[in-house]
Amino acid sequence: MKGYNQSIIVFGVALAWWLAVPIVTAIIIGNFFDQQFNIKPWGLVFAISFAFLVSNAGIIRQGLKLMKRLEQEDALKKDLMKKDNHESK
């Protein structure tokens, strides 16, 4: 159970990173483009839209990694349980 909880915590930290970093970066870059090229609010709108896509891709990628890791852990536990059952007979 400890490994499972650790995986969830790592996933939570990665999720927070994939949500916060692209959005903060988009706000900074979007405001820069708005001021530099006098296109307010379109630079910010496009930057945040792009950040939304990047965030979604990162979250999906992290979720797939977590699912794969948890499936591997479950398969390993099942193999150990089968091995223990065969040894006790």
N, CA, C and O atoms as a printed pandas DataFrame, in Angstrom:
     atom_number atom_name residue_name chain_id  residue_number  x_coord  y_coord  z_coord
0              1         N          MET        A               1    0.817   -1.198    0.000
1              2        CA          MET        A               1    0.000    0.000    0.000
2              3         C          MET        A               1    0.858    1.257    0.000
3              4         O          MET        A               1    0.437    2.307   -0.486
4              5         N          LYS        A               2    2.052    1.142    0.544
5              6        CA          LYS        A               2    2.935    2.301    0.602
6              7         C          LYS        A               2    3.320    2.763   -0.795
7              8         O          LYS        A               2    3.325    3.965   -1.061
8              9         N          GLY        A               3    3.643    1.841   -1.694
9             10        CA          GLY        A               3    4.000    2.177   -3.064
10            11         C          GLY        A               3    2.848    2.851   -3.795
11            12         O          GLY        A               3    3.049    3.766   -4.593
12            13         N          TYR        A               4    1.623    2.376   -3.506
13            14        CA          TYR        A               4    0.439    2.950   -4.136
14            15         C          TYR        A               4    0.273    4.398   -3.710
15            16         O          TYR        A               4    0.044    5.270   -4.547
16            17         N          ASN        A               5    0.386    4.660   -2.418
17            18        CA          ASN        A               5    0.258    6.026   -1.916
18            19         C          ASN        A               5    1.350    6.928   -2.468
19            20         O          ASN        A               5    1.104    8.091   -2.786
20            21         N          GLN        A               6    2.548    6.391   -2.581
21            22        CA          GLN        A               6    3.656    7.163   -3.134
22            23         C          GLN        A               6    3.371    7.523   -4.587
23            24         O          GLN        A               6    3.637    8.651   -5.004
24            25         N          SER        A               7    2.842    6.596   -5.353
25            26        CA          SER        A               7    2.512    6.857   -6.751
26            27         C          SER        A               7    1.458    7.948   -6.866
27            28         O          SER        A               7    1.538    8.800   -7.751
28            29         N          ILE        A               8    0.484    7.925   -5.988
29            30        CA          ILE        A               8   -0.572    8.933   -6.009
30            31         C          ILE        A               8   -0.007   10.307   -5.654
31            32         O          ILE        A               8   -0.389   11.303   -6.269
32            33         N          ILE        A               9    0.882   10.376   -4.688
33            34        CA          ILE        A               9    1.494   11.655   -4.303
34            35         C          ILE        A               9    2.329   12.206   -5.449
35            36         O          ILE        A               9    2.252   13.395   -5.759
36            37         N          VAL        A              10    3.119   11.358   -6.073
37            38        CA          VAL        A              10    3.926   11.797   -7.218
38            39         C          VAL        A              10    3.009   12.279   -8.335
39            40         O          VAL        A              10    3.300   13.286   -8.980
40            41         N          PHE        A              11    1.911   11.579   -8.570
41            42        CA          PHE        A              11    0.964   11.995   -9.599
42            43         C          PHE        A              11    0.359   13.358   -9.248
43            44         O          PHE        A              11    0.195   14.206  -10.125
44            45         N          GLY        A              12    0.034   13.566   -7.994
45            46        CA          GLY        A              12   -0.534   14.845   -7.567
46            47         C          GLY        A              12    0.419   16.007   -7.786
47            48         O          GLY        A              12    0.013   17.079   -8.236
48            49         N          VAL        A              13    1.686   15.789   -7.467
49            50        CA          VAL        A              13    2.696   16.837   -7.677
50            51         C          VAL        A              13    2.860   17.112   -9.174
51            52         O          VAL        A              13    2.934   18.267   -9.594
52            53         N          ALA        A              14    2.914   16.054   -9.967
53            54        CA          ALA        A              14    3.047   16.227  -11.422
54            55         C          ALA        A              14    1.818   16.935  -11.995
55            56         O          ALA        A              14    1.941   17.782  -12.880
56            57         N          LEU        A              15    0.649   16.590  -11.492
57            58        CA          LEU        A              15   -0.581   17.238  -11.940
58            59         C          LEU        A              15   -0.550   18.730  -11.628
59            60         O          LEU        A              15   -0.895   19.552  -12.477
60            61         N          ALA        A              16   -0.139   19.075  -10.423
61            62        CA          ALA        A              16   -0.040   20.490  -10.049
62            63         C          ALA        A              16    0.953   21.220  -10.945
63            64         O          ALA        A              16    0.712   22.355  -11.355
64            65         N          TRP        A              17    2.072   20.561  -11.247
65            66        CA          TRP        A              17    3.066   21.173  -12.118
66            67         C          TRP        A              17    2.476   21.408  -13.508
67            68         O          TRP        A              17    2.633   22.488  -14.078
68            69         N          TRP        A              18    1.793   20.388  -14.054
69            70        CA          TRP        A              18    1.230   20.514  -15.394
70            71         C          TRP        A              18    0.097   21.525  -15.458
71            72         O          TRP        A              18   -0.225   22.011  -16.542
72            73         N          LEU        A              19   -0.504   21.848  -14.346
73            74        CA          LEU        A              19   -1.544   22.880  -14.333
74            75         C          LEU        A              19   -0.946   24.272  -14.156
75            76         O          LEU        A              19   -1.325   25.205  -14.865
76            77         N          ALA        A              20   -0.031   24.417  -13.229
77            78        CA          ALA        A              20    0.466   25.738  -12.857
78            79         C          ALA        A              20    1.486   26.320  -13.831
79            80         O          ALA        A              20    1.344   27.464  -14.263
80            81         N          VAL        A              21    2.490   25.562  -14.173
81            82        CA          VAL        A              21    3.602   26.099  -14.968
82            83         C          VAL        A              21    3.163   26.584  -16.350
83            84         O          VAL        A              21    3.514   27.704  -16.723
84            85         N          PRO        A              22    2.419   25.804  -17.121
85            86        CA          PRO        A              22    2.015   26.320  -18.435
86            87         C          PRO        A              22    1.129   27.570  -18.351
87            88         O          PRO        A              22    1.257   28.474  -19.176
88            89         N          ILE        A              23    0.240   27.621  -17.368
89            90        CA          ILE        A              23   -0.653   28.776  -17.255
90            91         C          ILE        A              23    0.121   30.030  -16.850
91            92         O          ILE        A              23   -0.081   31.096  -17.431
92            93         N          VAL        A              24    0.993   29.911  -15.871
93            94        CA          VAL        A              24    1.791   31.069  -15.445
94            95         C          VAL        A              24    2.686   31.540  -16.593
95            96         O          VAL        A              24    2.804   32.740  -16.841
96            97         N          THR        A              25    3.309   30.599  -17.287
97            98        CA          THR        A              25    4.151   30.942  -18.435
98            99         C          THR        A              25    3.317   31.632  -19.518
99           100         O          THR        A              25    3.765   32.608  -20.119
100          101         N          ALA        A              26    2.117   31.129  -19.764
101          102        CA          ALA        A              26    1.244   31.715  -20.782
102          103         C          ALA        A              26    0.844   33.141  -20.413
103          104         O          ALA        A              26    0.785   34.013  -21.280
104          105         N          ILE        A              27    0.576   33.376  -19.162
105          106        CA          ILE        A              27    0.205   34.731  -18.733
106          107         C          ILE        A              27    1.358   35.697  -18.968
107          108         O          ILE        A              27    1.157   36.805  -19.466
108          109         N          ILE        A              28    2.553   35.278  -18.613
109          110        CA          ILE        A              28    3.722   36.142  -18.798
110          111         C          ILE        A              28    3.965   36.394  -20.287
111          112         O          ILE        A              28    4.121   37.542  -20.702
112          113         N          ILE        A              29    3.997   35.338  -21.087
113          114        CA          ILE        A              29    4.259   35.480  -22.525
114          115         C          ILE        A              29    3.118   36.226  -23.214
115          116         O          ILE        A              29    3.364   37.084  -24.061
116          117         N          GLY        A              30    1.874   35.907  -22.860
117          118        CA          GLY        A              30    0.723   36.579  -23.462
118          119         C          GLY        A              30    0.718   38.067  -23.189
119          120         O          GLY        A              30    0.459   38.861  -24.094
120          121         N          ASN        A              31    0.999   38.460  -21.959
121          122        CA          ASN        A              31    1.063   39.889  -21.636
122          123         C          ASN        A              31    2.214   40.571  -22.371
123          124         O          ASN        A              31    2.081   41.713  -22.810
124          125         N          PHE        A              32    3.339   39.876  -22.505
125          126        CA          PHE        A              32    4.467   40.427  -23.243
126          127         C          PHE        A              32    4.075   40.705  -24.693
127          128         O          PHE        A              32    4.332   41.792  -25.211
128          129         N          PHE        A              33    3.447   39.717  -25.350
129          130        CA          PHE        A              33    3.032   39.912  -26.739
130          131         C          PHE        A              33    1.973   41.009  -26.868
131          132         O          PHE        A              33    1.997   41.788  -27.821
132          133         N          ASP        A              34    1.051   41.069  -25.913
133          134        CA          ASP        A              34    0.037   42.125  -25.934
134          135         C          ASP        A              34    0.681   43.503  -25.900
135          136         O          ASP        A              34    0.295   44.389  -26.663
136          137         N          GLN        A              35    1.658   43.689  -25.023
137          138        CA          GLN        A              35    2.322   44.989  -24.894
138          139         C          GLN        A              35    3.263   45.261  -26.070
139          140         O          GLN        A              35    3.317   46.380  -26.582
140          141         N          GLN        A              36    3.986   44.255  -26.486
141          142        CA          GLN        A              36    4.988   44.428  -27.539
142          143         C          GLN        A              36    4.349   44.739  -28.894
143          144         O          GLN        A              36    4.831   45.602  -29.627
144          145         N          PHE        A              37    3.281   44.046  -29.218
145          146        CA          PHE        A              37    2.677   44.179  -30.546
146          147         C          PHE        A              37    1.326   44.888  -30.529
147          148         O          PHE        A              37    0.666   44.990  -31.563
148          149         N          ASN        A              38    0.912   45.376  -29.364
149          150        CA          ASN        A              38   -0.336   46.123  -29.203
150          151         C          ASN        A              38   -1.531   45.341  -29.771
151          152         O          ASN        A              38   -2.305   45.864  -30.572
152          153         N          ILE        A              39   -1.660   44.095  -29.344
153          154        CA          ILE        A              39   -2.737   43.225  -29.824
154          155         C          ILE        A              39   -3.654   42.781  -28.685
155          156         O          ILE        A              39   -4.305   41.739  -28.770
156          157         N          LYS        A              40   -3.697   43.566  -27.640
157          158        CA          LYS        A              40   -4.457   43.217  -26.445
158          159         C          LYS        A              40   -5.893   42.881  -26.806
159          160         O          LYS        A              40   -6.478   43.651  -27.568
160          161         N          PRO        A              41   -6.490   41.862  -26.361
161          162        CA          PRO        A              41   -6.138   40.777  -25.457
162          163         C          PRO        A              41   -5.733   39.502  -26.179
163          164         O          PRO        A              41   -5.620   38.459  -25.535
164          165         N          TRP        A              42   -5.507   39.541  -27.495
165          166        CA          TRP        A              42   -5.350   38.331  -28.278
166          167         C          TRP        A              42   -4.078   37.551  -27.957
167          168         O          TRP        A              42   -4.084   36.323  -28.033
168          169         N          GLY        A              43   -3.012   38.217  -27.608
169          170        CA          GLY        A              43   -1.790   37.495  -27.234
170          171         C          GLY        A              43   -2.029   36.622  -26.020
171          172         O          GLY        A              43   -1.616   35.463  -25.978
172          173         N          LEU        A              44   -2.701   37.191  -25.033
173          174        CA          LEU        A              44   -3.007   36.445  -23.812
174          175         C          LEU        A              44   -3.994   35.314  -24.090
175          176         O          LEU        A              44   -3.842   34.215  -23.557
176          177         N          VAL        A              45   -4.987   35.572  -24.906
177          178        CA          VAL        A              45   -5.985   34.545  -25.234
178          179         C          VAL        A              45   -5.325   33.352  -25.926
179          180         O          VAL        A              45   -5.557   32.201  -25.558
180          181         N          PHE        A              46   -4.504   33.643  -26.928
181          182        CA          PHE        A              46   -3.839   32.549  -27.647
182          183         C          PHE        A              46   -2.837   31.809  -26.759
183          184         O          PHE        A              46   -2.732   30.585  -26.825
184          185         N          ALA        A              47   -2.109   32.547  -25.938
185          186        CA          ALA        A              47   -1.127   31.905  -25.058
186          187         C          ALA        A              47   -1.819   30.994  -24.048
187          188         O          ALA        A              47   -1.349   29.884  -23.797
188          189         N          ILE        A              48   -2.918   31.441  -23.472
189          190        CA          ILE        A              48   -3.635   30.617  -22.494
190          191         C          ILE        A              48   -4.282   29.413  -23.190
191          192         O          ILE        A              48   -4.328   28.321  -22.622
192          193         N          SER        A              49   -4.775   29.603  -24.397
193          194        CA          SER        A              49   -5.341   28.473  -25.147
194          195         C          SER        A              49   -4.277   27.416  -25.416
195          196         O          SER        A              49   -4.524   26.220  -25.256
196          197         N          PHE        A              50   -3.103   27.859  -25.821
197          198        CA          PHE        A              50   -2.006   26.929  -26.063
198          199         C          PHE        A              50   -1.597   26.234  -24.759
199          200         O          PHE        A              50   -1.336   25.031  -24.751
200          201         N          ALA        A              51   -1.542   26.992  -23.662
201          202        CA          ALA        A              51   -1.191   26.414  -22.360
202          203         C          ALA        A              51   -2.216   25.378  -21.932
203          204         O          ALA        A              51   -1.861   24.368  -21.324
204          205         N          PHE        A              52   -3.478   25.618  -22.242
205          206        CA          PHE        A              52   -4.528   24.651  -21.924
206          207         C          PHE        A              52   -4.271   23.329  -22.645
207          208         O          PHE        A              52   -4.406   22.258  -22.053
208          209         N          LEU        A              53   -3.902   23.407  -23.917
209          210        CA          LEU        A              53   -3.606   22.196  -24.683
210          211         C          LEU        A              53   -2.375   21.475  -24.130
211          212         O          LEU        A              53   -2.370   20.250  -24.006
212          213         N          VAL        A              54   -1.348   22.232  -23.803
213          214        CA          VAL        A              54   -0.133   21.642  -23.239
214          215         C          VAL        A              54   -0.441   20.977  -21.895
215          216         O          VAL        A              54    0.026   19.870  -21.626
216          217         N          SER        A              55   -1.217   21.645  -21.063
217          218        CA          SER        A              55   -1.586   21.088  -19.758
218          219         C          SER        A              55   -2.356   19.785  -19.910
219          220         O          SER        A              55   -2.079   18.804  -19.221
220          221         N          ASN        A              56   -3.320   19.784  -20.813
221          222        CA          ASN        A              56   -4.102   18.561  -21.028
222          223         C          ASN        A              56   -3.233   17.413  -21.513
223          224         O          ASN        A              56   -3.376   16.283  -21.045
224          225         N          ALA        A              57   -2.335   17.694  -22.446
225          226        CA          ALA        A              57   -1.449   16.648  -22.954
226          227         C          ALA        A              57   -0.564   16.105  -21.828
227          228         O          ALA        A              57   -0.372   14.893  -21.724
228          229         N          GLY        A              58   -0.030   16.981  -20.996
229          230        CA          GLY        A              58    0.816   16.549  -19.888
230          231         C          GLY        A              58    0.062   15.741  -18.854
231          232         O          GLY        A              58    0.579   14.752  -18.335
232          233         N          ILE        A              59   -1.155   16.155  -18.551
233          234        CA          ILE        A              59   -1.967   15.432  -17.564
234          235         C          ILE        A              59   -2.323   14.041  -18.091
235          236         O          ILE        A              59   -2.264   13.059  -17.351
236          237         N          ILE        A              60   -2.689   13.960  -19.357
237          238        CA          ILE        A              60   -3.006   12.659  -19.945
238          239         C          ILE        A              60   -1.778   11.759  -19.924
239          240         O          ILE        A              60   -1.871   10.579  -19.585
240          241         N          ARG        A              61   -0.639   12.312  -20.283
241          242        CA          ARG        A              61    0.608   11.529  -20.284
242          243         C          ARG        A              61    0.933   11.011  -18.883
243          244         O          ARG        A              61    1.293    9.845  -18.719
244          245         N          GLN        A              62    0.809   11.865  -17.885
245          246        CA          GLN        A              62    1.089   11.454  -16.505
246          247         C          GLN        A              62    0.086   10.408  -16.039
247          248         O          GLN        A              62    0.458    9.454  -15.355
248          249         N          GLY        A              63   -1.179   10.577  -16.401
249          250        CA          GLY        A              63   -2.197    9.605  -16.015
250          251         C          GLY        A              63   -1.934    8.231  -16.613
251          252         O          GLY        A              63   -2.098    7.213  -15.940
252          253         N          LEU        A              64   -1.523    8.205  -17.883
253          254        CA          LEU        A              64   -1.209    6.927  -18.531
254          255         C          LEU        A              64   -0.005    6.260  -17.872
255          256         O          LEU        A              64    0.015    5.042  -17.695
256          257         N          LYS        A              65    1.000    7.059  -17.510
257          258        CA          LYS        A              65    2.169    6.504  -16.812
258          259         C          LYS        A              65    1.762    5.896  -15.472
259          260         O          LYS        A              65    2.207    4.807  -15.112
260          261         N          LEU        A              66    0.909    6.615  -14.737
261          262        CA          LEU        A              66    0.464    6.119  -13.439
262          263         C          LEU        A              66   -0.336    4.825  -13.598
263          264         O          LEU        A              66   -0.131    3.873  -12.845
264          265         N          MET        A              67   -1.235    4.788  -14.565
265          266        CA          MET        A              67   -2.022    3.572  -14.777
266          267         C          MET        A              67   -1.131    2.392  -15.124
267          268         O          MET        A              67   -1.346    1.285  -14.629
268          269         N          LYS        A              68   -0.139    2.617  -15.965
269          270        CA          LYS        A              68    0.779    1.537  -16.339
270          271         C          LYS        A              68    1.558    1.045  -15.124
271          272         O          LYS        A              68    1.712   -0.160  -14.925
272          273         N          ARG        A              69    2.052    1.988  -14.307
273          274        CA          ARG        A              69    2.814    1.616  -13.113
274          275         C          ARG        A              69    1.946    0.835  -12.129
275          276         O          ARG        A              69    2.397   -0.159  -11.560
276          277         N          LEU        A              70    0.716    1.273  -11.927
277          278        CA          LEU        A              70   -0.172    0.577  -10.993
278          279         C          LEU        A              70   -0.545   -0.816  -11.511
279          280         O          LEU        A              70   -0.656   -1.758  -10.727
280          281         N          GLU        A              71   -0.738   -0.948  -12.818
281          282        CA          GLU        A              71   -1.018   -2.263  -13.385
282          283         C          GLU        A              71    0.166   -3.208  -13.195
283          284         O          GLU        A              71   -0.020   -4.388  -12.900
284          285         N          GLN        A              72    1.384   -2.688  -13.365
285          286        CA          GLN        A              72    2.573   -3.508  -13.156
286          287         C          GLN        A              72    2.687   -3.944  -11.702
287          288         O          GLN        A              72    3.017   -5.096  -11.420
288          289         N          GLU        A              73    2.412   -3.017  -10.770
289          290        CA          GLU        A              73    2.468   -3.355   -9.352
290          291         C          GLU        A              73    1.428   -4.413   -9.007
291          292         O          GLU        A              73    1.715   -5.341   -8.251
292          293         N          ASP        A              74    0.217   -4.281   -9.556
293          294        CA          ASP        A              74   -0.831   -5.272   -9.304
294          295         C          ASP        A              74   -0.450   -6.637   -9.858
295          296         O          ASP        A              74   -0.667   -7.660   -9.209
296          297         N          ALA        A              75    0.119   -6.648  -11.059
297          298        CA          ALA        A              75    0.538   -7.924  -11.658
298          299         C          ALA        A              75    1.627   -8.579  -10.813
299          300         O          ALA        A              75    1.622   -9.796  -10.629
300          301         N          LEU        A              76    2.553   -7.784  -10.303
301          302        CA          LEU        A              76    3.622   -8.314   -9.453
302          303         C          LEU        A              76    3.045   -8.886   -8.156
303          304         O          LEU        A              76    3.471   -9.950   -7.706
304          305         N          LYS        A              77    2.082   -8.187   -7.558
305          306        CA          LYS        A              77    1.454   -8.683   -6.338
306          307         C          LYS        A              77    0.714   -9.997   -6.595
307          308         O          LYS        A              77    0.776  -10.918   -5.780
308          309         N          LYS        A              78    0.024  -10.080   -7.713
309          310        CA          LYS        A              78   -0.695  -11.311   -8.046
310          311         C          LYS        A              78    0.266  -12.471   -8.246
311          312         O          LYS        A              78    0.003  -13.591   -7.809
312          313         N          ASP        A              79    1.388  -12.192   -8.916
313          314        CA          ASP        A              79    2.395  -13.240   -9.118
314          315         C          ASP        A              79    2.966  -13.716   -7.784
315          316         O          ASP        A              79    3.178  -14.913   -7.588
316          317         N          LEU        A              80    3.215  -12.780   -6.869
317          318        CA          LEU        A              80    3.747  -13.151   -5.553
318          319         C          LEU        A              80    2.735  -13.966   -4.766
319          320         O          LEU        A              80    3.099  -14.918   -4.075
320          321         N          MET        A              81    1.460  -13.594   -4.869
321          322        CA          MET        A              81    0.424  -14.332   -4.159
322          323         C          MET        A              81    0.292  -15.750   -4.712
323          324         O          MET        A              81    0.116  -16.695   -3.943
324          325         N          LYS        A              82    0.372  -15.912   -6.030
325          326        CA          LYS        A              82    0.306  -17.239   -6.643
326          327         C          LYS        A              82    1.497  -18.079   -6.204
327          328         O          LYS        A              82    1.363  -19.267   -5.910
328          329         N          LYS        A              83    2.654  -17.447   -6.165
329          330        CA          LYS        A              83    3.870  -18.153   -5.762
330          331         C          LYS        A              83    3.766  -18.617   -4.308
331          332         O          LYS        A              83    4.148  -19.740   -3.980
332          333         N          ASP        A              84    3.247  -17.744   -3.442
333          334        CA          ASP        A              84    3.075  -18.113   -2.031
334          335         C          ASP        A              84    2.081  -19.257   -1.875
335          336         O          ASP        A              84    2.284  -20.152   -1.055
336          337         N          ASN        A              85    1.011  -19.230   -2.659
337          338        CA          ASN        A              85   -0.003  -20.291   -2.584
338          339         C          ASN        A              85    0.569  -21.636   -3.041
339          340         O          ASN        A              85    0.251  -22.673   -2.459
340          341         N          HIS        A              86    1.402  -21.625   -4.068
341          342        CA          HIS        A              86    2.001  -22.863   -4.562
342          343         C          HIS        A              86    3.033  -23.418   -3.579
343          344         O          HIS        A              86    3.169  -24.634   -3.445
344          345         N          GLU        A              87    3.745  -22.549   -2.906
345          346        CA          GLU        A              87    4.758  -22.999   -1.940
346          347         C          GLU        A              87    4.120  -23.581   -0.692
347          348         O          GLU        A              87    4.675  -24.497   -0.085
348          349         N          SER        A              88    2.962  -23.064   -0.298
349          350        CA          SER        A              88    2.321  -23.548    0.927
350          351         C          SER        A              88    1.622  -24.888    0.716
351          352         O          SER        A              88    1.303  -25.564    1.694
352          353         N          LYS        A              89    1.377  -25.289   -0.513
353          354        CA          LYS        A              89    0.686  -26.570   -0.777
354          355         C          LYS        A              89    1.602  -27.722   -0.724
355          356         O          LYS        A              89    1.176  -28.860   -0.922
